[in-house]
Amino acid sequence: MKFRLSGPFEVVTDDGRVHAPRAPKVSRLLAVLALQPRTPVAVGTLVRELWGDDPPAGAPRTLQTHVYHARRMLADLPCPPGRPLLVTDSPGYRLDVDDADVDARVFELLVRRAQGERDAQLLDAASHHVTQALNLWRGPLLSNLPVGAVLAGRTVCLEELRIRALELRVEIGAARGRSRHMLPDLRALVEEYPLHEWFHGQLIQALHQVGRRAEALRAYRNLYAVLRSELGLEPSAELRRLHAEILGQAPATEQRRTAREAA
């Protein structure tokens, strides 16, 4: 049985059937447990996720009811006989599944593996594993649920890890000398993350490396305009130096145009 947390929350049975639990609190309970497979999660953590920092007096007992319904739901799905998945384990409950059964956990492990391979200059392996990780990403974590504080915190962490995976893919592509091939992805990343200066910088650098100076200068002007209008900032010193380098190689008409637009 697999638990999908990337995108809508779903449970996939061993025969490939997809089950989307209808009860939001049961889904959130299972999601918290799935993010820490084979590890007990305290009752207090689960109560905080389901009711926030000011839970009703009967919250622990109501939690037991949600656990009961979660167990009933899991028992109704095809799974290995004689193996309860949701077990009581002090100080709370444990979901008895492997990391490989939870897409978010597989995603984390693949990104960290790819990072280690990138650091060791094993670029083909790193590219393979970061691609596998990004292919698992179906959308924002638990997009069909109104999450509480515990899951919201985990969502932020995984979103940051996805950005790191995207950065890693760009780094690997650059290290393999694939600047031209990366341009469509870099343009898409700039559109998706308009305030992420590093993605802009990689696009500008890639355009410069393949001799498309005019486009590189336009990409810099776009970054400059976005940062000024949204944050009141200018590009970093590193990007200003890159801009000056590109500008120094550009025709005089392009230099004058850039100077006017940046003024």
VEXFI-334310 format. One record per residue: x, y, z of N, C-alpha, C, O in turn. Coordinates in steps of 0.02 Angstrom, whole numbers, padded with zeros to 5 digits, always signed. Example, Ala and Ser with C-alpha at 12.3 -4.5 7.8 and 13.67 -1.06 7.14 Angstrom:
2
+00660-00284+00390+00615-00225+00390+00660-00165+00390+00712-00166+00423
+00642-00112+00354+00684-00053+00357+00645+00002+00394+00670+00057+00402
//
This chain:
263
+00042-00060+00000+00000+00000+00000+00044+00062+00000+00093+00067+00037
+00026+00110-00043+00065+00171-00049+00024+00231-00026-00037+00233-00034
+00059+00280+00003+00028+00342+00024+00057+00399-00017+00117+00411-00016
+00014+00434-00053+00035+00491-00094+00016+00555-00058-00043+00568-00045
+00066+00595-00042+00054+00659-00008+00068+00718-00054+00042+00772-00044
+00110+00707-00104+00122+00759-00154+00061+00766-00197+00037+00717-00226
+00034+00827-00202-00030+00836-00236-00086+00816-00189-00079+00823-00128
-00142+00791-00215-00197+00769-00172-00176+00708-00130-00138+00666-00153
-00202+00705-00069-00188+00647-00026-00226+00587-00053-00287+00590-00063
-00190+00533-00065-00219+00471-00091-00185+00411-00060-00126+00413-00041
-00223+00356-00055-00196+00292-00036-00204+00245-00096-00258+00238-00123
-00148+00215-00117-00148+00171-00175-00137+00099-00151-00087+00084-00119
-00184+00055-00167-00179-00014-00145-00130-00053-00189-00109-00028-00241
-00112-00112-00167-00063-00152-00202-00085-00172-00272-00044-00186-00316
-00151-00172-00284-00175-00189-00351-00185-00127-00395-00214-00131-00449
-00161-00069-00370-00161-00008-00411-00222+00036-00404-00227+00087-00437
-00270+00017-00362-00329+00059-00353-00313+00119-00309-00277+00113-00260
-00341+00176-00327-00329+00239-00291-00389+00254-00247-00446+00254-00270
-00375+00267-00183-00428+00283-00135-00414+00351-00105-00360+00362-00078
-00462+00397-00111-00455+00464-00081-00502+00468-00021-00562+00476-00031
-00477+00464+00040-00520+00466+00099-00562+00530+00099-00539+00584+00082
-00625+00522+00120-00670+00579+00119-00668+00621+00182-00684+00680+00181
-00648+00591+00238-00648+00627+00302-00583+00667+00308-00530+00636+00314
-00584+00733+00308-00522+00772+00310-00479+00758+00372-00418+00754+00366
-00509+00750+00430-00469+00739+00491-00435+00671+00489-00379+00664+00513
-00469+00621+00462-00438+00555+00455-00379+00560+00406-00326+00531+00418
-00388+00596+00352-00334+00605+00303-00275+00641+00334-00218+00621+00323
-00288+00693+00372-00233+00731+00403-00197+00688+00455-00136+00691+00460
-00234+00649+00493-00204+00603+00541-00157+00555+00505-00100+00546+00527
-00180+00525+00451-00138+00477+00415-00078+00512+00382-00024+00484+00378
-00089+00573+00359-00034+00609+00327+00022+00624+00376+00081+00615+00360
+00005+00646+00436+00057+00659+00487+00095+00596+00502+00157+00597+00506
+00060+00540+00510+00093+00477+00526+00136+00453+00467+00190+00425+00476
+00110+00463+00405+00147+00440+00346+00213+00478+00336+00260+00450+00309
+00215+00540+00358+00277+00579+00352+00331+00555+00399+00389+00574+00392
+00312+00514+00448+00361+00484+00494+00349+00409+00498+00332+00384+00552
+00356+00372+00443+00339+00301+00443+00380+00261+00493+00440+00273+00503
+00346+00213+00526+00376+00170+00576+00402+00208+00637+00441+00181+00676
+00380+00270+00646+00401+00310+00703+00339+00333+00741+00293+00361+00711
+00336+00320+00807+00277+00342+00845+00270+00419+00845+00319+00455+00853
+00209+00442+00834+00194+00513+00836+00151+00525+00898+00100+00491+00908
+00171+00573+00939+00137+00585+01003+00065+00608+00993+00048+00641+00944
+00024+00590+01041-00046+00611+01040-00051+00687+01036-00092+00714+00999
-00008+00722+01074-00010+00795+01074+00003+00825+01006-00028+00875+00987
+00048+00794+00967+00062+00818+00899+00002+00810+00854-00015+00854+00815
-00032+00753+00860-00091+00740+00819-00148+00786+00839-00185+00811+00796
-00156+00797+00904-00209+00843+00927-00195+00914+00901-00241+00948+00879
-00133+00935+00902-00116+01002+00878-00131+01008+00803-00156+01060+00781
-00117+00956+00764-00132+00959+00693-00207+00964+00681-00229+01002+00638
-00247+00927+00718-00318+00923+00705-00358+00981+00735-00410+01000+00708
-00333+01010+00792-00372+01061+00826-00334+01124+00842-00362+01170+00872
-00271+01128+00825-00233+01188+00838-00208+01192+00909-00206+01142+00945
-00190+01253+00930-00160+01263+00996-00211+01270+01052-00192+01275+01110
-00275+01270+01036-00327+01276+01087-00381+01222+01076-00438+01237+01059
-00361+01158+01086-00407+01103+01070-00463+01099+01122-00454+01122+01179
-00519+01069+01104-00572+01058+01153-00550+01008+01206-00503+00970+01196
-00584+01008+01262-00565+00965+01319-00565+00891+01300-00524+00853+01324
-00611+00871+01257-00616+00801+01239-00576+00781+01178-00589+00729+01149
-00527+00822+01158-00490+00809+01097-00455+00741+01096-00459+00706+01046
-00420+00720+01151-00387+00654+01149-00436+00597+01137-00420+00549+01101
-00495+00601+01167-00544+00548+01157-00571+00550+01085-00582+00498+01054
-00583+00610+01060-00606+00616+00990-00553+00591+00942-00569+00563+00890
-00490+00603+00959-00435+00577+00918-00440+00501+00913-00429+00473+00859
-00456+00468+00968-00463+00395+00967-00517+00374+00917-00511+00323+00884
-00570+00414+00913-00623+00399+00865-00597+00404+00793-00612+00362+00751
-00558+00456+00780-00530+00464+00713-00481+00407+00697-00479+00383+00641
-00443+00385+00747-00398+00328+00737-00438+00265+00720-00419+00226+00676
-00494+00256+00755-00537+00199+00742-00562+00199+00670-00559+00148+00635
-00584+00257+00647-00609+00262+00578-00553+00253+00527-00563+00223+00474
-00493+00277+00544-00436+00267+00499-00419+00193+00494-00404+00168+00440
-00422+00158+00551-00408+00086+00550-00460+00049+00509-00444+00003+00471
-00523+00068+00517-00577+00036+00479-00566+00047+00404-00575+00001+00364
-00548+00108+00386-00537+00123+00316-00480+00081+00288-00487+00051+00234
-00424+00077+00324-00367+00039+00301-00383-00036+00298-00360-00071+00253
-00422-00060+00346-00440-00131+00347-00484-00150+00288-00484-00208+00267
-00521-00102+00262-00565-00116+00205-00527-00117+00139-00555-00136+00088
-00464-00096+00139-00424-00095+00078-00380-00157+00074-00359-00183+00126
-00367-00182+00014-00323-00240+00007-00253-00225+00034-00221-00177+00011
-00231-00264+00081-00163-00256+00108-00140-00324+00133-00181-00369+00138
-00075-00332+00147-00050-00397+00170-00089-00422+00231-00096-00384+00280
-00114-00484+00231-00154-00510+00286-00115-00513+00351-00054-00527+00351
-00150-00501+00405-00120-00507+00471-00071-00452+00488-00032-00458+00535
-00072-00397+00450-00025-00342+00462-00062-00277+00473-00076-00242+00425
-00080-00260+00536-00112-00195+00547-00063-00139+00532-00005-00140+00551
-00087-00089+00496-00044-00034+00476-00041+00022+00527+00011+00053+00536
-00097+00035+00559-00100+00090+00608-00103+00060+00678-00153+00031+00697
-00048+00067+00715-00042+00034+00780-00032+00086+00835-00005+00140+00824
-00053+00067+00895-00041+00109+00954+00031+00097+00977+00052+00040+00985
+00067+00150+00988+00137+00145+01008+00155+00208+01047+00156+00263+01020
+00168+00200+01111+00182+00256+01155+00237+00301+01125+00287+00276+01101
+00226+00366+01126+00174+00406+01160+00112+00420+01119+00074+00466+01135
+00101+00381+01064+00043+00397+01022+00028+00339+00975+00008+00285+00996
+00038+00352+00910+00021+00303+00859+00076+00301+00807+00115+00348+00798
+00078+00243+00771+00130+00233+00721+00098+00203+00658+00055+00159+00663
+00118+00227+00601+00098+00198+00537+00152+00150+00516+00209+00171+00502
+00136+00086+00513+00186+00034+00502+00197+00021+00427+00179-00031+00401
+00226+00071+00394+00244+00064+00323+00316+00085+00314+00346+00116+00359
+00344+00069+00257+00414+00087+00242+00418+00156+00210+00369+00182+00185
+00479+00184+00212+00491+00247+00176+00470+00242+00103+00443+00289+00074
+00484+00183+00073+00469+00174+00002+00394+00175-00013+00375+00180-00071
+00352+00171+00039+00280+00172+00029+00250+00241+00033+00189+00249+00025
+00291+00292+00044+00267+00361+00052+00304+00405+00003+00365+00413+00007
+00268+00434-00045+00302+00471-00098+00343+00529-00072+00396+00544-00099
+00319+00563-00020+00356+00621+00006+00423+00599+00036+00473+00634+00030
+00423+00541+00069+00486+00515+00097+00534+00494+00041+00594+00508+00045
+00508+00461-00010+00550+00441-00067+00580+00504-00099+00639+00505-00117
+00538+00555-00106+00562+00618-00135+00620+00646-00095+00672+00664-00123
+00612+00650-00029+00666+00676+00013+00730+00636+00005+00784+00665-00004
+00724+00570+00007+00783+00527+00004+00818+00533-00064+00880+00533-00067
+00780+00539-00118+00810+00546-00184+00846+00612-00192+00901+00615-00220
+00817+00666-00166+00850+00731-00172+00915+00731-00133+00966+00755-00157
+00914+00704-00072+00975+00703-00032+01028+00657-00063+01088+00672-00059
+01006+00603-00094+01054+00560-00129+01084+00596-00188+01145+00593-00199
+01042+00630-00227+01067+00668-00284+01116+00722-00263+01166+00734-00297
+01102+00755-00207+01148+00807-00182+01216+00777-00165+01268+00806-00182
+01216+00719-00132+01279+00686-00116+01318+00667-00179+01379+00674-00182
+01282+00642-00229+01314+00623-00292+01340+00684-00329+01393+00682-00359
+01303+00739-00325+01327+00801-00356+01391+00824-00323+01439+00844-00356
+01393+00821-00257+01453+00842-00220+01513+00798-00237+01570+00821-00237
+01499+00734-00253+01553+00687-00270+01568+00687-00345+01607+00647-00369
+01537+00734-00382+01546+00740-00455+01523+00678-00493+01548+00664-00548
+01475+00641-00465+01444+00585-00500+01382+00613-00536+01326+00601-00515
+01395+00649-00590+01343+00690-00620+01287+00650-00653+01229+00669-00649
+01304+00594-00685+01252+00554-00717+01205+00525-00665+01144+00527-00673
+01233+00498-00611+01191+00470-00558+01149+00524-00525+01090+00514-00510
+01180+00582-00512+01144+00637-00481+01087+00660-00525+01032+00673-00500
+01098+00665-00591+01046+00685-00637+00988+00635-00637+00930+00655-00637
+01005+00572-00636+00954+00519-00636+00910+00524-00574+00849+00519-00579
+00941+00532-00516+00903+00531-00454+00863+00595-00443+00808+00593-00415
+00890+00652-00463+00851+00713-00455+00792+00714-00503+00739+00741-00487
+00801+00684-00562+00745+00679-00609+00691+00632-00581+00632+00647-00586
+00712+00577-00551+00664+00532-00519+00625+00569-00465+00564+00562-00459
+00660+00608-00424+00627+00645-00370+00576+00693-00398+00519+00695-00374
+00595+00733-00447+00550+00784-00473+00490+00752-00510+00436+00781-00512
+00500+00693-00538+00444+00658-00570+00392+00635-00520+00334+00623-00539
+00411+00628-00457+00363+00608-00405+00317+00666-00385+00264+00655-00356
+00339+00726-00399+00303+00786-00374+00240+00797-00416+00245+00815-00475
+00182+00788-00386+00118+00796-00422+00086+00864-00409+00033+00879-00437
+00116+00904-00366+00087+00969-00349+00097+00983-00276+00129+00944-00241
+00071+01040-00252+00079+01058-00181+00057+01002-00135+00008+00967-00148
+00093+00994-00080+00080+00941-00033+00008+00946-00006-00014+00998+00017
-00028+00889-00010-00095+00883+00020-00141+00938-00005-00175+00972+00034
-00143+00946-00070-00179+01002-00100-00255+00997-00091-00291+01046-00101
-00280+00938-00072-00352+00930-00063-00373+00934+00010-00430+00918+00026
-00327+00955+00054-00343+00956+00126-00329+01025+00156-00282+01059+00136
-00371+01047+00205-00356+01107+00244-00311+01088+00302-00334+01067+00354
-00245+01095+00292-00198+01068+00341-00192+01113+00402-00207+01173+00399
-00170+01083+00458-00156+01120+00519-00083+01137+00525-00045+01132+00477
-00063+01158+00586+00005+01185+00596+00059+01134+00583+00111+01151+00555
+00049+01072+00603+00101+01021+00596+00114+01007+00522+00171+01008+00500
+00061+00995+00485+00069+00980+00414+00091+01042+00375+00127+01036+00325
+00069+01101+00396+00091+01163+00362+00166+01171+00367+00199+01190+00318
+00194+01156+00425+00267+01160+00433+00303+01110+00388+00354+01127+00359
+00276+01049+00383+00308+00999+00340+00300+01019+00267+00345+01006+00226
+00244+01049+00250+00233+01071+00181+00286+01122+00160+00313+01118+00106
+00300+01170+00204+00351+01221+00190+00418+01187+00178+00454+01205+00132
+00436+01140+00221+00500+01105+00215+00506+01069+00148+00558+01072+00115
+00453+01035+00129+00455+00997+00067+00454+01043+00005+00485+01027-00045
+00418+01098+00010+00420+01147-00045+00490+01175-00053+00514+01184-00110
+00524+01188+00002+00593+01213-00002+00639+01159-00031+00684+01175-00070
+00626+01096-00013+00667+01042-00041+00655+01034-00116+00701+01017-00153
+00593+01046-00138+00580+01044-00210+00619+01099-00246+00648+01087-00299
+00621+01159-00217+00660+01213-00248+00733+01193-00251+00768+01205-00300
+00757+01161-00197+00827+01138-00198+00838+01086-00252+00890+01086-00285
+00789+01042-00263+00795+00992-00316+00798+01026-00385+00836+01005-00428
+00757+01078-00394+00759+01115-00458+00826+01149-00468+00853+01149-00523
+00852+01179-00414+00919+01209-00418+00972+01157-00435+01017+01169-00475
+00965+01099-00403+01013+01046-00414+01013+01022-00486+01066+01010-00515
+00954+01017-00515+00949+00996-00586+00984+01047-00631+01018+01028-00679
+00977+01111-00615+01010+01163-00655+01086+01159-00645+01124+01163-00694
+01108+01151-00583+01180+01145-00569+01211+01087-00607+01265+01093-00636
+01176+01031-00607+01202+00971-00640+01205+00982-00716+01254+00964-00748
+01153+01014-00743+01153+01028-00814+01210+01074-00834+01242+01064-00885
+01222+01125-00793+01277+01171-00807+01344+01135-00803+01388+01146-00845
+01352+01092-00753+01415+01056-00745+01427+01008-00802+01484+00991-00818
+01374+00986-00834+01381+00940-00891+01385+00977-00958+01386+00946-01011
+01388+01044-00955+01395+01084-01015+01333+01085-01059+01338+01087-01120
+01274+01085-01026+01211+01081-01064+01172+01147-01060+01111+01147-01055
+01208+01203-01062+01176+01268-01055+01120+01279-01106+01066+01303-01088
+01133+01262-01169+01082+01274-01221+01019+01233-01208+00964+01258-01216
+01028+01170-01187+00972+01126-01175+00931+01148-01114+00872+01132-01109
+00962+01185-01069+00929+01205-01007+00885+01266-01015+00844+01281-00971
+00891+01302-01070+00857+01366-01077+00781+01361-01069+00753+01403-01033
+00747+01314-01100+00674+01311-01090+00655+01300-01016+00609+01332-00991
+00692+01256-00981+00677+01245-00910+00691+01308-00869+00653+01324-00823
+00745+01343-00885+00761+01403-00847+00709+01457-00858+00691+01493-00811
+00684+01464-00919+00632+01514-00931+00569+01496-00891+00535+01540-00863
+00553+01431-00889+00494+01410-00851+00503+01423-00776+00456+01442-00742
+00563+01412-00751+00577+01423-00680+00572+01496-00662+00547+01514-00608
+00596+01540-00706+00591+01611-00694+00518+01633-00691+00500+01677-00651
+00476+01603-00733+00405+01619-00732+00372+01593-00668+00331+01628-00638
+00391+01533-00647+00361+01503-00587+00384+01536-00523+00346+01543-00475
+00448+01557-00522+00477+01588-00462+00507+01656-00480+00569+01662-00483
+00466+01706-00493+00492+01770-00518+00537+01806-00469+00576+01849-00491
+00534+01791-00404+00577+01825-00355+00638+01784-00336+00676+01803-00292
+00647+01727-00368+00705+01684-00353+00763+01708-00397+00769+01689-00455
+00806+01748-00368+00859+01782-00407+00908+01732-00438+00935+01744-00492
+00919+01676-00404+00968+01627-00429+00945+01599-00496+00986+01591-00542
+00880+01584-00503+00855+01558-00567+00864+01609-00622+00885+01592-00678
+00850+01672-00607+00862+01725-00656+00935+01726-00676+00952+01731-00735
+00979+01723-00626+01051+01726-00640+01074+01668-00684+01115+01678-00728
+01047+01609-00673+01065+01551-00713+01041+01560-00785+01076+01540-00832
+00981+01589-00794+00956+01602-00861+01001+01652-00897+01019+01643-00955
+01018+01706-00863+01061+01758-00893+01129+01728-00912+01154+01739-00967
+01157+01688-00866+01222+01658-00879+01219+01609-00937+01263+01609-00980
+01166+01569-00940+01160+01520-00994+01153+01555-01062+01183+01534-01111
+01113+01607-01064+01105+01645-01127+01172+01676-01148+01189+01675-01207
+01208+01701-01100+01274+01731-01114+01322+01678-01141+01359+01692-01189
+01322+01620-01111+01369+01567-01131+01357+01542-01202+01404+01522-01236
+01294+01544-01225+01280+01519-01292+01279+01577-01343+01258+01568-01400
+01303+01636-01322+01311+01691-01369+01249+01731-01383+01247+01768-01433
+01198+01726-01341+01136+01763-01353+01135+01823-01306+01096+01827-01259
+01181+01871-01321+01192+01927-01276+01131+01971-01268+01114+01992-01213
+01098+01987-01324+01040+02031-01321+00986+02001-01275+00955+02037-01236
+00975+01936-01282+00925+01904-01240+00948+01902-01167+00907+01910-01121
+01013+01893-01156+01039+01894-01087+01027+01962-01055+01009+01966-00996
+01038+02015-01093+01027+02082-01067+00953+02095-01054+00936+02128-01004
+00910+02069-01097+00838+02077-01085+00818+02039-01022+00776+02062-00983
+00847+01980-01012+00831+01941-00952+00854+01978-00889+00821+01976-00838
+00911+02012-00894+00934+02052-00837+00887+02110-00824+00869+02124-00766
+00866+02144-00877+00819+02200-00868+00753+02176-00837+00724+02211-00796
+00731+02117-00856+00670+02089-00826+00679+02077-00752+00635+02094-00712
+00736+02049-00733+00750+02038-00662+00753+02104-00625+00724+02111-00571
+00788+02153-00654+00794+02219-00622+00725+02249-00609+00712+02275-00555
+00682+02245-00659+00615+02274-00653+00574+02239-00600+00539+02271-00560
+00578+02173-00597+00540+02134-00548+00563+02150-00477+00522+02162-00432
+00629+02151-00466+00654+02164-00399+00638+02235-00376+00621+02246-00318
+00643+02282-00422+00629+02352-00403+00555+02361-00387+00538+02394-00338
+00511+02332-00428+00439+02343-00418+00412+02304-00359+00369+02328-00323
+00437+02243-00348+00410+02199-00296+00443+02209-00229+00410+02205-00177
+00509+02222-00228+00546+02223-00165+00584+02288-00154+00610+02299-00099
+00588+02331-00204+00627+02392-00197+00702+02378-00194+00739+02417-00164
+00724+02324-00225+00794+02304-00222+00825+02304-00292+00790+02308-00342
+00891+02299-00293+00928+02290-00355+00957+02220-00356+00963+02188-00304
+00975+02195-00415+01008+02129-00418+01072+02128-00376+01101+02180-00360
+01092+02068-00358+01152+02059-00316+01214+02085-00351+01214+02096-00412
+01267+02095-00312+01330+02120-00341+01357+02071-00393+01385+02092-00443
+01348+02006-00381+01373+01956-00429+01337+01963-00496+01369+01959-00548
+01271+01974-00493+01234+01981-00556+01249+02048-00590+01249+02052-00651
+01262+02099-00550+01280+02163-00581+01347+02157-00617+01357+02186-00670
+01393+02118-00588+01457+02107-00622+01448+02068-00687+01478+02083-00738
+01404+02017-00685+01390+01979-00745+01358+02024-00798+01375+02020-00857
+01313+02067-00777+01281+02114-00823+01333+02159-00855+01331+02171-00916
+01379+02184-00815+01431+02228-00842+01475+02191-00892+01496+02219-00943
+01489+02127-00877+01530+02087-00923+01494+02078-00990+01524+02086-01043
+01429+02062-00987+01390+02052-01049+01384+02119-01086+01391+02121-01147
+01372+02171-01048+01363+02237-01079+01426+02260-01114+01424+02293-01166
+01483+02242-01085+01547+02262-01115+01558+02229-01183+01598+02254-01223
+01524+02173-01196+01532+02138-01259+01476+02153-01308+01477+02131-01366
+01426+02191-01285+01367+02205-01327+01380+02264-01374+01423+02305-01359
+01344+02268-01429+01350+02326-01473+01332+02390-01436+01296+02389-01387
+01358+02446-01461+01347+02510-01427+01273+02527-01422+01252+02557-01372
+01233+02510-01473+01161+02526-01471+01127+02489-01414+01083+02516-01380
+01147+02427-01404+01118+02388-01349+01140+02415-01281+01101+02416-01234
+01202+02438-01277+01226+02468-01215+01184+02530-01197+01164+02539-01140
+01172+02573-01247+01134+02634-01234+01062+02617-01213+01035+02648-01168
+01032+02568-01246+00964+02549-01230+00959+02523-01158+00914+02542-01120
+01007+02481-01139+01007+02453-01071+01016+02509-01020+00983+02509-00968
+01061+02555-01034+01073+02610-00988+01010+02652-00978+00994+02673-00922
+00974+02665-01034+00912+02705-01029+00859+02668-00987+00827+02699-00945
+00851+02603-00997+00798+02566-00962+00814+02556-00889+00769+02549-00848
+00878+02554-00871+00897+02545-00801+00897+02611-00763+00901+02611-00702
+00893+02666-00799+00897+02732-00767+00835+02747-00726+00830+02800-00695
//
